[in-house]
Amino acid sequence: MIRLMPVRSLLLLIVGAIVAASPRAAMAQPTHILISEVVSGPSAAQYIEIVNPTDATVDLGFYYIADYSVYWRVPNGGVIPQVSDFVVKFPAGTLMRPGQVITVAMAANAFVSAYGSPPNFELPPSTDGAVPDMDFAFQGSVGFGHGFDTGGEAAILFYWDGQSDLVKDVDIVRLGQPTGGNDFAGKTGSCIDGPDPDFTFSCFVPDGMTMPVMTDVAGAGFSYKRIQLEGKNEVHSFGNGLFNDDETTEDISVTWDGSGVALSPPTPGTSLVAPPVCPGDIDGAGMVNAGDLLAVINSWGACPAPPAGCPADISPQPGGDGIVNAADLLAVINNWGPCPQ
């Protein structure tokens, strides 16, 4: 007796073969969390926001945020920042689920007053007992007048395991037009011996340092927002990043607003690059099924220009790449079934 292969398995086999032969199959998916929005001055309700565009839960216990130009000196005790600078760490046990957006306010009370709801975290000292504080990176790592400079500053997200000699860059963005100590400092040629048991120094590889500055500066009522994932707009090898990326090479004139794309009001907790809660649910029915497969097939090919849009272009997340083909079909199959509640 001949046994027929289940339809879903057969589809997976066929689509897998198509995708393997397609150049699009080799496209890089997001590998790490990112800075997604920053409110600087002249607002008391400043905050920095991060997004998890990956499909994995991330333990934030070893992740730090800073506006401190020599953040990479944290493993050997750091240098006390200027009064307006900060370096802080997420509390141990903080988990960030796929697609989640987290806001860190300079002061929670000002954030609530401006936006009507609390942030996920605030910098110490506490202004709202109901909002968890970030941890100090080292003694004195938060200045009394901490916050982003109104003219421009570098916002930095980095990783350090607490033992190694060197930190790992995760994301860097030059907000507005930073100058002098408000910009980040390249690590080329710098060597550090951290708190590990040996007395051997480790050295950073050269930073590319090709990141441009923005052409616009966000005034009152506006924020800086990430509008694209890094993708091909960054060097992904031989760098000091968490996955060997060179975070100093991101072309933020493409991936952020503020350089050709107009700045807009803050949207705390909502990122333009957050992946959908239920990837594959193209028709919005709350379930990924044959209707979504049909939507992909009926939209096959290059996406039309706005305002028609291209709802079936769901891979890579978020936002697709302007064409509907086998990768989108595979995304539907891989997310088959009811959407998470």
Secondary structure, 3 states (H helix, E strand, C coil): CCCCCCHHHHHHHHHHHHHHCCHHHHCCCCCCCEEEEEECCCCCCCEEEEECCCCCCEEHHHEEEECCCCHHHHHHCCCCCCCCCEEEECCCCCEECCCCEEEEECCHHHHHHHHCCCCCEECCCCCCCCCCECEECCCCCECCCCCCCCCEEEEEEEECCCCCCCCEEEEEEEEECCCHHHCCCCCCCCEECCCCCCCCCEECCCCCCCCCCCCCCCCCCCEEEECCCCHHHCECCCCCECCCCEHHHCCHHHHECCCCCCCECCCCCCCCCCCCCCCCCCCCCCEECHHHHHHHHHCCEECCCCCCCCCCCCCCCCCCCCEECHHHHHHHHHCCEECCC
